[in-house]
């Protein structure tokens, strides 16, 4: 018994050491970003104190907030990300549920095509999408980004929710249909509450994709007041000089909304809410 306990402690020690190394690798980039954001341009290139906190200052944050349009970039990103993701999740719910529960000609082919569209690089859709936006007269508007982001958010949300709906017990829906509930009533009253974790997960990933998108934002909304966070960060490169301190400060500020979103919804992103819903 004593030897078994020793082996157990040894296995736990190895596991904690492995997790410690993994945690160090994951958190080091954020540590270095935070350290760089608190240094002057000269101290950034100081090899003697590259990893140790020394001569720290908040001047970079002051410059970013006072001398750039950081608040405008954040506002634009929030509007575009929330709007595009909300539309994508609504479309994804309807499309995913239809493909998971309804049987019609070509449903399986359509489900596979959703995966194909998700795997298709968005850069291939850039030129045709730009032509569509131009013909609609929406260039240099936030609507151009909201509509363009559907090209990668809708396939992703549809495919994720399609798989989630397929794992849900169909008996609950059949019972509601027998009791006289309509298909949309089943979706609203039974499916959506049970699928909340999947919906929230789809929203989080769709929001993150929209928040970090660069290509469409760089071309379809070129006016300064319409820039989003990724385009705004690019302005901290002046010629061939990178303002590392201000760039890292702006990048950390840009992560705040996403971190807040994760803090509020992380407890809902769980699996197994439907386990035990059906007896037998």
PAMARBA-893960 format. One record per residue (C-alpha): residue number from 1; residue in one letter; x, y, z. Coordinates in pm, 1 decimal, always signed. Layout:
// PAMARBA-893960
<nr=NUM; rest=a; east=X; north=Y; up=Z> $
...
This chain:
// PAMARBA-893960
<nr=1; rest=x; east=+0.0; north=+0.0; up=+0.0> $
<nr=2; rest=x; east=+285.3; north=+234.0; up=+82.9> $
<nr=3; rest=x; east=+446.5; north=+170.6; up=-255.9> $
<nr=4; rest=x; east=+115.4; north=+247.2; up=-423.7> $
<nr=5; rest=x; east=+95.0; north=+580.2; up=-244.3> $
<nr=6; rest=x; east=+448.1; north=+666.4; up=-349.9> $
<nr=7; rest=x; east=+367.8; north=+589.1; up=-712.6> $
<nr=8; rest=x; east=+55.8; north=+801.7; up=-685.7> $
<nr=9; rest=x; east=+250.3; north=+1094.8; up=-538.7> $
<nr=10; rest=x; east=+518.5; north=+1055.2; up=-804.9> $
<nr=11; rest=x; east=+256.1; north=+1057.5; up=-1083.0> $
<nr=12; rest=x; east=+90.7; north=+1365.3; up=-931.2> $
<nr=13; rest=x; east=+426.6; north=+1542.1; up=-907.1> $
<nr=14; rest=x; east=+503.0; north=+1469.9; up=-1273.1> $
<nr=15; rest=x; east=+157.6; north=+1593.3; up=-1371.0> $
<nr=16; rest=x; east=+200.0; north=+1918.7; up=-1176.0> $
<nr=17; rest=x; east=+544.1; north=+1973.9; up=-1325.2> $
<nr=18; rest=x; east=+404.2; north=+1922.2; up=-1675.9> $
<nr=19; rest=x; east=+115.9; north=+2161.5; up=-1604.9> $
<nr=20; rest=x; east=+360.1; north=+2414.1; up=-1461.4> $
<nr=21; rest=x; east=+573.7; north=+2407.4; up=-1774.6> $
<nr=22; rest=x; east=+263.0; north=+2438.0; up=-1992.1> $
<nr=23; rest=x; east=+135.2; north=+2731.5; up=-1783.3> $
<nr=24; rest=x; east=+472.3; north=+2904.1; up=-1811.6> $
<nr=25; rest=x; east=+476.7; north=+2867.3; up=-2190.0> $
<nr=26; rest=x; east=+119.6; north=+2996.7; up=-2222.1> $
<nr=27; rest=x; east=+150.9; north=+3295.2; up=-1989.0> $
<nr=28; rest=x; east=+498.3; north=+3412.3; up=-2089.0> $
<nr=29; rest=x; east=+382.6; north=+3603.7; up=-2402.6> $
<nr=30; rest=x; east=+129.3; north=+3796.5; up=-2194.0> $
<nr=31; rest=x; east=+391.5; north=+3872.6; up=-1930.9> $
<nr=32; rest=x; east=+629.3; north=+4003.5; up=-2195.5> $
<nr=33; rest=x; east=+353.8; north=+4209.3; up=-2358.8> $
<nr=34; rest=x; east=+266.6; north=+4369.0; up=-2025.4> $
<nr=35; rest=x; east=+631.5; north=+4435.5; up=-1948.4> $
<nr=36; rest=x; east=+692.0; north=+4593.2; up=-2290.4> $
<nr=37; rest=x; east=+385.0; north=+4814.0; up=-2257.7> $
<nr=38; rest=x; east=+534.7; north=+4966.0; up=-1940.4> $
<nr=39; rest=x; east=+872.2; north=+5054.3; up=-2095.0> $
<nr=40; rest=x; east=+1006.2; north=+5339.0; up=-2300.1> $
<nr=41; rest=x; east=+1118.5; north=+5281.5; up=-2657.3> $
<nr=42; rest=x; east=+1483.1; north=+5281.7; up=-2545.0> $
<nr=43; rest=x; east=+1428.5; north=+5030.7; up=-2264.1> $
<nr=44; rest=x; east=+1252.3; north=+4789.0; up=-2497.7> $
<nr=45; rest=x; east=+1587.5; north=+4712.2; up=-2662.3> $
<nr=46; rest=x; east=+1779.0; north=+4689.6; up=-2333.7> $
<nr=47; rest=x; east=+1904.0; north=+4330.5; up=-2330.6> $
<nr=48; rest=x; east=+2031.3; north=+4351.9; up=-1972.3> $
<nr=49; rest=x; east=+1680.0; north=+4400.4; up=-1829.6> $
<nr=50; rest=x; east=+1468.9; north=+4240.7; up=-2102.7> $
<nr=51; rest=x; east=+1274.6; north=+4007.2; up=-1872.6> $
<nr=52; rest=x; east=+1290.9; north=+4195.5; up=-1544.0> $
<nr=53; rest=x; east=+1064.8; north=+4487.0; up=-1443.9> $
<nr=54; rest=x; east=+1275.8; north=+4802.2; up=-1435.5> $
<nr=55; rest=x; east=+1213.6; north=+5169.2; up=-1522.4> $
<nr=56; rest=x; east=+843.3; north=+5105.8; up=-1568.9> $
<nr=57; rest=x; east=+613.4; north=+5386.0; up=-1682.6> $
<nr=58; rest=x; east=+250.7; north=+5440.0; up=-1780.4> $
<nr=59; rest=x; east=+341.2; north=+5684.8; up=-2056.3> $
<nr=60; rest=x; east=+254.8; north=+5436.8; up=-2330.3> $
<nr=61; rest=x; east=-99.7; north=+5392.4; up=-2200.9> $
<nr=62; rest=x; east=-138.7; north=+5768.0; up=-2167.1> $
<nr=63; rest=x; east=-21.1; north=+5821.5; up=-2524.8> $
<nr=64; rest=x; east=-250.1; north=+5551.0; up=-2660.0> $
<nr=65; rest=x; east=-558.9; north=+5685.8; up=-2484.1> $
<nr=66; rest=x; east=-483.5; north=+6055.0; up=-2538.9> $
<nr=67; rest=x; east=-311.0; north=+6072.2; up=-2877.7> $
<nr=68; rest=x; east=-483.8; north=+5797.5; up=-3075.5> $
<nr=69; rest=x; east=-840.4; north=+5701.7; up=-3158.8> $
<nr=70; rest=x; east=-836.0; north=+5397.8; up=-2934.9> $
<nr=71; rest=x; east=-1187.7; north=+5458.2; up=-2798.6> $
<nr=72; rest=x; east=-1323.2; north=+5491.9; up=-3153.6> $
<nr=73; rest=x; east=-1152.4; north=+5170.0; up=-3261.3> $
<nr=74; rest=x; east=-1291.9; north=+4987.9; up=-2958.0> $
<nr=75; rest=x; east=-1642.1; north=+5121.4; up=-3023.1> $
<nr=76; rest=x; east=-1632.6; north=+5018.5; up=-3389.0> $
<nr=77; rest=x; east=-1502.2; north=+4672.4; up=-3301.9> $
<nr=78; rest=x; east=-1771.5; north=+4620.3; up=-3038.8> $
<nr=79; rest=x; east=-2048.8; north=+4729.8; up=-3277.1> $
<nr=80; rest=x; east=-1923.0; north=+4514.8; up=-3564.0> $
<nr=81; rest=x; east=-1842.8; north=+4207.7; up=-3353.3> $
<nr=82; rest=x; east=-2170.1; north=+4211.4; up=-3158.6> $
<nr=83; rest=x; east=-2386.8; north=+4278.3; up=-3464.2> $
<nr=84; rest=x; east=-2220.6; north=+4030.2; up=-3698.7> $
<nr=85; rest=x; east=-2201.9; north=+3756.2; up=-3435.5> $
<nr=86; rest=x; east=-2563.6; north=+3800.9; up=-3325.9> $
<nr=87; rest=x; east=-2684.2; north=+3770.4; up=-3684.5> $
<nr=88; rest=x; east=-2458.1; north=+3470.0; up=-3743.8> $
<nr=89; rest=x; east=-2578.0; north=+3289.5; up=-3431.1> $
<nr=90; rest=x; east=-2944.4; north=+3343.2; up=-3523.5> $
<nr=91; rest=x; east=-2885.0; north=+3209.2; up=-3874.8> $
<nr=92; rest=x; east=-2672.2; north=+2926.7; up=-3733.7> $
<nr=93; rest=x; east=-2949.1; north=+2821.3; up=-3490.9> $
<nr=94; rest=x; east=-3213.4; north=+2805.6; up=-3762.1> $
<nr=95; rest=x; east=-2986.6; north=+2637.4; up=-4017.5> $
<nr=96; rest=x; east=-2826.1; north=+2396.0; up=-3771.1> $
<nr=97; rest=x; east=-3157.4; north=+2285.7; up=-3621.9> $
<nr=98; rest=x; east=-3311.6; north=+2239.9; up=-3967.8> $
<nr=99; rest=x; east=-3021.9; north=+2024.5; up=-4084.1> $
<nr=100; rest=x; east=-3017.3; north=+1823.6; up=-3760.8> $
<nr=101; rest=x; east=-3389.8; north=+1748.1; up=-3729.6> $
<nr=102; rest=x; east=-3562.2; north=+1798.4; up=-4063.2> $
<nr=103; rest=x; east=-3530.6; north=+1540.2; up=-4339.5> $
<nr=104; rest=x; east=-3550.5; north=+1682.0; up=-4691.0> $
<nr=105; rest=x; east=-3386.4; north=+1619.8; up=-5024.6> $
<nr=106; rest=x; east=-3020.8; north=+1725.3; up=-5015.9> $
<nr=107; rest=x; east=-3003.0; north=+1782.5; up=-4639.8> $
<nr=108; rest=x; east=-2691.0; north=+1569.9; up=-4595.6> $
<nr=109; rest=x; east=-2521.8; north=+1733.2; up=-4892.6> $
<nr=110; rest=x; east=-2607.5; north=+2075.5; up=-4754.4> $
<nr=111; rest=x; east=-2464.9; north=+1979.6; up=-4413.1> $
<nr=112; rest=x; east=-2138.0; north=+1873.5; up=-4575.5> $
<nr=113; rest=x; east=-2128.7; north=+2192.9; up=-4781.3> $
<nr=114; rest=x; east=-2149.2; north=+2394.6; up=-4458.3> $
<nr=115; rest=x; east=-1826.1; north=+2229.2; up=-4343.2> $
<nr=116; rest=x; east=-1669.7; north=+2295.8; up=-4681.7> $
<nr=117; rest=x; east=-1763.8; north=+2665.0; up=-4662.3> $
<nr=118; rest=x; east=-1614.8; north=+2685.7; up=-4311.7> $
<nr=119; rest=x; east=-1285.4; north=+2535.3; up=-4430.6> $
<nr=120; rest=x; east=-1272.6; north=+2763.2; up=-4734.8> $
<nr=121; rest=x; east=-1015.8; north=+3044.8; up=-4679.3> $
<nr=122; rest=x; east=-1192.1; north=+3378.0; up=-4646.7> $
<nr=123; rest=x; east=-927.5; north=+3536.5; up=-4870.5> $
<nr=124; rest=x; east=-1080.1; north=+3346.4; up=-5165.7> $
<nr=125; rest=x; east=-1411.4; north=+3520.3; up=-5100.0> $
<nr=126; rest=x; east=-1257.3; north=+3862.5; up=-5066.8> $
<nr=127; rest=x; east=-1288.1; north=+3982.3; up=-5428.8> $
<nr=128; rest=x; east=-1646.6; north=+3861.9; up=-5493.3> $
<nr=129; rest=x; east=-1752.9; north=+3992.5; up=-5153.3> $
<nr=130; rest=x; east=-1597.6; north=+4330.9; up=-5226.4> $
<nr=131; rest=x; east=-1789.1; north=+4346.5; up=-5556.4> $
<nr=132; rest=x; east=-2115.1; north=+4267.3; up=-5376.0> $
<nr=133; rest=x; east=-2052.3; north=+4532.6; up=-5111.8> $
<nr=134; rest=x; east=-1959.0; north=+4788.4; up=-5380.1> $
<nr=135; rest=x; east=-2273.7; north=+4718.1; up=-5580.9> $
<nr=136; rest=x; east=-2480.6; north=+4762.7; up=-5266.0> $
<nr=137; rest=x; east=-2309.8; north=+5097.4; up=-5203.0> $
<nr=138; rest=x; east=-2195.8; north=+4994.5; up=-4856.2> $
<nr=139; rest=x; east=-1821.0; north=+5047.8; up=-4888.0> $
<nr=140; rest=x; east=-1667.1; north=+5256.9; up=-4610.2> $
<nr=141; rest=x; east=-1948.2; north=+5169.9; up=-4371.6> $
<nr=142; rest=x; east=-1965.8; north=+4940.0; up=-4071.9> $
<nr=143; rest=x; east=-2241.8; north=+4749.4; up=-4251.0> $
<nr=144; rest=x; east=-1982.8; north=+4636.1; up=-4503.7> $
<nr=145; rest=x; east=-1794.1; north=+4457.9; up=-4225.9> $
<nr=146; rest=x; east=-2105.6; north=+4321.3; up=-4057.0> $
<nr=147; rest=x; east=-2224.2; north=+4164.1; up=-4382.1> $
<nr=148; rest=x; east=-1879.3; north=+4044.2; up=-4488.6> $
<nr=149; rest=x; east=-1814.7; north=+3867.4; up=-4158.5> $
<nr=150; rest=x; east=-2112.7; north=+3639.8; up=-4224.2> $
<nr=151; rest=x; east=-1898.3; north=+3456.8; up=-4480.1> $
<nr=152; rest=x; east=-1694.2; north=+3288.7; up=-4205.2> $
<nr=153; rest=x; east=-1917.9; north=+3323.0; up=-3898.2> $
<nr=154; rest=x; east=-2234.4; north=+3165.3; up=-4040.4> $
<nr=155; rest=x; east=-2065.4; north=+2840.0; up=-4156.6> $
<nr=156; rest=x; east=-1881.8; north=+2811.9; up=-3824.4> $
<nr=157; rest=x; east=-2189.1; north=+2872.7; up=-3606.5> $
<nr=158; rest=x; east=-2404.1; north=+2643.2; up=-3823.3> $
<nr=159; rest=x; east=-2156.0; north=+2356.3; up=-3811.9> $
<nr=160; rest=x; east=-2092.0; north=+2388.1; up=-3438.7> $
<nr=161; rest=x; east=-2463.1; north=+2404.9; up=-3351.1> $
<nr=162; rest=x; east=-2547.3; north=+2128.4; up=-3598.6> $
<nr=163; rest=x; east=-2324.7; north=+1890.0; up=-3405.6> $
<nr=164; rest=x; east=-2464.6; north=+2011.6; up=-3074.3> $
<nr=165; rest=x; east=-2828.4; north=+1969.5; up=-3180.7> $
<nr=166; rest=x; east=-2757.1; north=+1613.6; up=-3297.4> $
<nr=167; rest=x; east=-2640.9; north=+1517.9; up=-2946.0> $
<nr=168; rest=x; east=-2963.2; north=+1638.9; up=-2782.9> $
<nr=169; rest=x; east=-3235.5; north=+1383.6; up=-2701.7> $
<nr=170; rest=x; east=-3502.0; north=+1391.8; up=-2971.1> $
<nr=171; rest=x; east=-3758.7; north=+1235.4; up=-2735.2> $
<nr=172; rest=x; east=-3820.3; north=+1568.0; up=-2563.2> $
<nr=173; rest=x; east=-3906.5; north=+1730.3; up=-2894.1> $
<nr=174; rest=x; east=-4129.0; north=+1441.0; up=-3000.2> $
<nr=175; rest=x; east=-4322.1; north=+1468.2; up=-2673.6> $
<nr=176; rest=x; east=-4375.5; north=+1840.1; up=-2726.0> $
<nr=177; rest=x; east=-4489.3; north=+1785.1; up=-3085.8> $
<nr=178; rest=x; east=-4738.6; north=+1519.7; up=-2968.4> $
<nr=179; rest=x; east=-4874.1; north=+1767.9; up=-2713.5> $
<nr=180; rest=x; east=-4948.5; north=+2010.6; up=-2997.3> $
<nr=181; rest=x; east=-4642.8; north=+2233.6; up=-2992.1> $
<nr=182; rest=x; east=-4526.1; north=+2366.4; up=-3328.0> $
<nr=183; rest=x; east=-4175.5; north=+2311.5; up=-3460.5> $
<nr=184; rest=x; east=-4080.5; north=+2673.0; up=-3385.6> $
<nr=185; rest=x; east=-4237.5; north=+2637.6; up=-3042.0> $
<nr=186; rest=x; east=-4022.4; north=+2331.2; up=-2976.4> $
<nr=187; rest=x; east=-3715.9; north=+2524.7; up=-3086.9> $
<nr=188; rest=x; east=-3795.4; north=+2821.3; up=-2865.8> $
<nr=189; rest=x; east=-3921.0; north=+2646.2; up=-2552.6> $
<nr=190; rest=x; east=-3717.1; north=+2326.1; up=-2539.4> $
<nr=191; rest=x; east=-3419.0; north=+2327.8; up=-2775.8> $
<nr=192; rest=x; east=-3280.2; north=+2675.1; up=-2710.8> $
<nr=193; rest=x; east=-3271.3; north=+2645.5; up=-2326.8> $
<nr=194; rest=x; east=-3098.5; north=+2307.7; up=-2349.4> $
<nr=195; rest=x; east=-2861.3; north=+2427.5; up=-2622.6> $
<nr=196; rest=x; east=-2755.6; north=+2738.7; up=-2429.5> $
<nr=197; rest=x; east=-2396.0; north=+2615.4; up=-2374.3> $
<nr=198; rest=x; east=-2349.8; north=+2545.2; up=-2745.2> $
<nr=199; rest=x; east=-2505.2; north=+2877.6; up=-2844.0> $
<nr=200; rest=x; east=-2285.0; north=+3068.4; up=-2601.2> $
<nr=201; rest=x; east=-1977.0; north=+2884.5; up=-2726.3> $
<nr=202; rest=x; east=-2065.1; north=+2967.2; up=-3086.9> $
<nr=203; rest=x; east=-2117.6; north=+3331.0; up=-2990.0> $
<nr=204; rest=x; east=-1783.8; north=+3354.1; up=-2810.1> $
<nr=205; rest=x; east=-1584.0; north=+3209.0; up=-3098.3> $
<nr=206; rest=x; east=-1776.2; north=+3412.1; up=-3354.9> $
<nr=207; rest=x; east=-1718.9; north=+3728.3; up=-3152.9> $
<nr=208; rest=x; east=-1347.7; north=+3653.3; up=-3128.6> $
<nr=209; rest=x; east=-1321.4; north=+3587.3; up=-3503.2> $
<nr=210; rest=x; east=-1494.7; north=+3917.1; up=-3580.4> $
<nr=211; rest=x; east=-1286.6; north=+4104.6; up=-3324.2> $
<nr=212; rest=x; east=-957.1; north=+3986.7; up=-3475.1> $
<nr=213; rest=x; east=-1046.4; north=+4004.5; up=-3846.6> $
<nr=214; rest=x; east=-804.9; north=+4215.8; up=-4051.4> $
<nr=215; rest=x; east=-843.5; north=+4166.6; up=-4428.6> $
<nr=216; rest=x; east=-1203.7; north=+4280.2; up=-4478.9> $
<nr=217; rest=x; east=-1163.3; north=+4561.4; up=-4225.1> $
<nr=218; rest=x; east=-851.9; north=+4691.6; up=-4401.1> $
<nr=219; rest=x; east=-1020.1; north=+4727.4; up=-4741.5> $
<nr=220; rest=x; east=-1392.4; north=+4775.1; up=-4691.1> $
<nr=221; rest=x; east=-1374.6; north=+5043.6; up=-4422.3> $
<nr=222; rest=x; east=-1074.6; north=+5260.9; up=-4504.3> $
<nr=223; rest=x; east=-1192.3; north=+5581.7; up=-4340.7> $
<nr=224; rest=x; east=-1005.6; north=+5663.4; up=-4021.6> $
<nr=225; rest=x; east=-1319.2; north=+5691.1; up=-3809.2> $
<nr=226; rest=x; east=-1431.7; north=+5342.6; up=-3921.0> $
<nr=227; rest=x; east=-1118.5; north=+5151.5; up=-3826.3> $
<nr=228; rest=x; east=-1145.3; north=+4853.0; up=-3598.5> $
<nr=229; rest=x; east=-890.3; north=+4733.9; up=-3344.1> $
<nr=230; rest=x; east=-667.4; north=+4524.1; up=-3578.2> $
<nr=231; rest=x; east=-637.6; north=+4814.0; up=-3825.2> $
<nr=232; rest=x; east=-583.3; north=+5061.8; up=-3545.6> $
<nr=233; rest=x; east=-295.4; north=+4858.8; up=-3405.0> $
<nr=234; rest=x; east=-127.2; north=+4871.1; up=-3743.0> $
<nr=235; rest=x; east=-100.6; north=+5251.6; up=-3714.1> $
<nr=236; rest=x; east=+161.4; north=+5214.9; up=-3441.7> $
<nr=237; rest=x; east=+409.4; north=+5126.5; up=-3712.7> $
<nr=238; rest=x; east=+556.0; north=+5451.8; up=-3843.3> $
<nr=239; rest=x; east=+754.2; north=+5375.7; up=-4158.0> $
<nr=240; rest=x; east=+991.5; north=+5097.9; up=-4063.0> $
<nr=241; rest=x; east=+980.0; north=+5185.3; up=-3691.5> $
<nr=242; rest=x; east=+753.3; north=+4993.4; up=-3456.7> $
<nr=243; rest=x; east=+642.0; north=+5177.4; up=-3142.9> $
<nr=244; rest=x; east=+657.0; north=+4861.9; up=-2934.8> $
<nr=245; rest=x; east=+553.0; north=+5014.3; up=-2605.0> $
<nr=246; rest=x; east=+242.0; north=+5182.6; up=-2743.3> $
<nr=247; rest=x; east=+160.4; north=+4881.3; up=-2960.9> $
<nr=248; rest=x; east=+168.6; north=+4642.4; up=-2665.7> $
<nr=249; rest=x; east=-31.1; north=+4884.9; up=-2451.1> $
<nr=250; rest=x; east=-298.7; north=+4914.5; up=-2720.7> $
<nr=251; rest=x; east=-301.8; north=+4536.8; up=-2769.4> $
<nr=252; rest=x; east=-359.0; north=+4475.8; up=-2398.3> $
<nr=253; rest=x; east=-637.4; north=+4734.5; up=-2390.2> $
<nr=254; rest=x; east=-793.2; north=+4562.8; up=-2690.7> $
<nr=255; rest=x; east=-809.8; north=+4231.9; up=-2502.4> $
<nr=256; rest=x; east=-1016.7; north=+4378.2; up=-2217.4> $
<nr=257; rest=x; east=-1362.6; north=+4344.7; up=-2383.6> $
<nr=258; rest=x; east=-1295.2; north=+3984.8; up=-2486.0> $
<nr=259; rest=x; east=-1168.2; north=+3897.3; up=-2137.3> $
<nr=260; rest=x; east=-1476.7; north=+4056.0; up=-1979.6> $
<nr=261; rest=x; east=-1700.2; north=+3857.4; up=-2215.2> $
<nr=262; rest=x; east=-1527.7; north=+3532.2; up=-2118.8> $
<nr=263; rest=x; east=-1555.5; north=+3616.0; up=-1748.0> $
<nr=264; rest=x; east=-1931.6; north=+3661.3; up=-1771.3> $
<nr=265; rest=x; east=-2012.5; north=+3354.4; up=-1980.7> $
<nr=266; rest=x; east=-1746.1; north=+3099.3; up=-1890.3> $
<nr=267; rest=x; east=-1965.1; north=+2927.4; up=-1632.7> $
<nr=268; rest=x; east=-2230.7; north=+2866.2; up=-1896.2> $
<nr=269; rest=x; east=-1992.4; north=+2694.7; up=-2134.8> $
<nr=270; rest=x; east=-2040.7; north=+2349.8; up=-1989.0> $
<nr=271; rest=x; east=-2143.9; north=+2018.9; up=-2130.7> $
<nr=272; rest=x; east=-2396.2; north=+1765.6; up=-2018.6> $
<nr=273; rest=x; east=-2696.4; north=+1986.1; up=-1939.8> $
<nr=274; rest=x; east=-2915.4; north=+1735.1; up=-2124.7> $
<nr=275; rest=x; east=-2773.8; north=+1431.7; up=-1941.7> $
<nr=276; rest=x; east=-3056.0; north=+1269.5; up=-1753.5> $
<nr=277; rest=x; east=-3325.0; north=+1474.9; up=-1927.6> $
<nr=278; rest=x; east=-3468.3; north=+1155.4; up=-2072.1> $
<nr=279; rest=x; east=-3525.9; north=+855.0; up=-1849.9> $
<nr=280; rest=x; east=-3499.1; north=+504.3; up=-1976.0> $
